[in-house]
Structure formats: C-alpha cells, structure tokens
Amino acid sequence: MKNLLVFLFVVLSLPWTACTRPDGMYEKDIPLPGQQWAGSFRPAFTFNISEMDTAYRYNVYIVIRHTDAYNYNNIWIRGSIRQPGDSVVRTDRYDLLLATNDKGWLGTGMEDIYEQRVLIQQSTKFSRPGEYALALEQVMREDPLKHILNIGVRVERVP
C-alpha cells in the first residue's frame, strides 16, 4: 500500500515538474489573427529581471512560426525595447533568414508548419533590474504579411 501511494504521488506530481521553466528563462508566443501579420499589429512582451539576475548574461531570440505557403526566404522585423525606468525606446531592425535556396525552410517543421528561433542578441547583459518591454512589428513591403501563425520572444540565461 505504501509503495502504491508513493507511486501515485510521483505520477501525479510529474505534470507540475515537467512543465516548469528553468530559472533565467522567459518565453511567450502570440498567435496572429487570421494567420497574417498586419503592420499595425505590434505584439508586446514584458519580462522581469531581478537584482540578482543582472549579474548574468542572456541570449534573446525571436521565435516565428509560419506555413510553407509563406512567400519569402526572410522577414524584416523592427524590435523596440524599453528598459526599466526609461521613457526612451531603443529600436533595432532584424533581417531574419527563414529559408535558403539550397536547404529550403530552416528551423523545425511538421507537415506544412515551420518554427524557428533566431538569435538576435547574444550574451546580452541587462544592467537594470525591473520590467523590460519589447514590441515587435513586421516591416515587409507586403501588408498584411500572410501565412505567419505566431510570433514570440525567448530570453534565456547563458550557462
């Protein structure tokens, strides 16, 4: 009976331990309405860096999910980040390569859907504790940009 209770406790506690993210990681994906990204739709992401976490370095990724009907090998994205306590927003443009003529779609795929994490900032140090706000917008000539399913951000501590 005691072994059965221990077994049940372990099995029932697995969902809570298996889904937790490691310390120093943030990830959020936002589905795009109608599987297209209008230039006016600017998904926003906020994440907190504690006083203790300012000692670490982080890799920052843009995560994009699209179908194989997407018309381009790349996507241009403008990222705007605001640091805690600042009213000034720093903006960067990113040319994310999604496919090559030799290899086809990059990233991982299942049937007609592909997902790719693109490193946009390597070994970044967040010097201030608090809430960081990041907004993304597509700046391609096609508007709305069709066949984009999700856009996301991943911030992970460098080991």
Backbone hydrogen bonds, N-H to C=O, Kabsch-Sander energy under -0.5 kcal/mol:
donor,donor_aa,acceptor,acceptor_aa,energy
5,L,1,M,-2.1
6,V,2,K,-2.2
7,F,3,N,-2.5
8,L,4,L,-2.6
9,F,5,L,-2.4
10,V,6,V,-2.4
11,V,7,F,-2.6
12,L,8,L,-2.6
13,S,9,F,-1.6
14,L,10,V,-0.9
14,L,11,V,-0.5
16,W,13,S,-0.6
17,T,13,S,-1.4
18,A,14,L,-2.9
19,C,15,P,-1.0
25,M,22,P,-0.8
26,Y,155,V,-2.9
28,K,153,V,-2.1
30,I,151,I,-3.0
32,L,149,L,-3.1
35,Q,32,L,-1.8
36,Q,33,P,-1.1
37,W,145,L,-2.9
38,A,36,Q,-0.7
41,F,38,A,-1.6
42,R,40,S,-0.7
45,F,134,L,-3.1
47,F,132,Y,-1.9
49,I,130,G,-2.6
50,S,48,N,-0.5
54,T,50,S,-0.9
54,T,51,E,-0.7
55,A,52,M,-1.1
56,Y,53,D,-1.5
58,Y,124,T,-2.9
59,N,156,E,-2.8
60,V,121,Q,-2.8
61,Y,154,R,-3.1
62,I,118,V,-2.4
63,V,61,Y,-0.5
63,V,152,G,-2.4
64,I,62,I,-0.5
64,I,116,Q,-2.5
65,R,150,N,-2.2
66,H,114,Y,-2.5
67,T,147,H,-2.0
68,D,112,D,-1.9
70,Y,67,T,-1.6
75,I,96,L,-1.6
77,I,75,I,-0.5
77,I,94,Y,-2.7
78,R,137,E,-3.0
79,G,77,I,-0.5
79,G,92,D,-3.0
80,S,135,A,-2.6
81,I,90,R,-2.9
82,R,133,A,-2.6
86,D,83,Q,-2.0
90,R,81,I,-2.6
92,D,79,G,-2.5
94,Y,77,I,-3.2
96,L,75,I,-2.8
96,L,94,Y,-0.8
97,L,95,D,-0.6
98,L,73,N,-3.4
98,L,96,L,-0.5
99,A,73,N,-1.9
100,T,104,G,-2.0
104,G,100,T,-2.2
106,L,98,L,-3.2
108,T,115,E,-2.7
110,M,113,I,-2.6
113,I,110,M,-1.9
114,Y,66,H,-3.2
115,E,108,T,-3.1
116,Q,64,I,-2.3
118,V,62,I,-2.9
118,V,116,Q,-0.6
119,L,117,R,-0.6
120,I,60,V,-2.9
121,Q,60,V,-1.7
124,T,58,Y,-3.6
126,F,56,Y,-0.5
126,F,124,T,-0.6
127,S,125,K,-0.9
130,G,49,I,-3.2
132,Y,47,F,-3.1
133,A,82,R,-2.2
134,L,45,F,-3.3
135,A,80,S,-2.5
136,L,43,P,-2.2
137,E,78,R,-1.8
139,V,76,W,-2.4
145,L,37,W,-2.5
146,K,144,P,-0.7
147,H,35,Q,-1.6
148,I,35,Q,-0.9
148,I,145,L,-0.5
149,L,65,R,-2.5
149,L,147,H,-0.6
150,N,65,R,-1.5
151,I,30,I,-1.9
152,G,63,V,-2.6
153,V,28,K,-2.2
154,R,61,Y,-2.1
155,V,26,Y,-3.1
156,E,59,N,-2.4
157,R,24,G,-1.8
158,V,57,R,-3.2
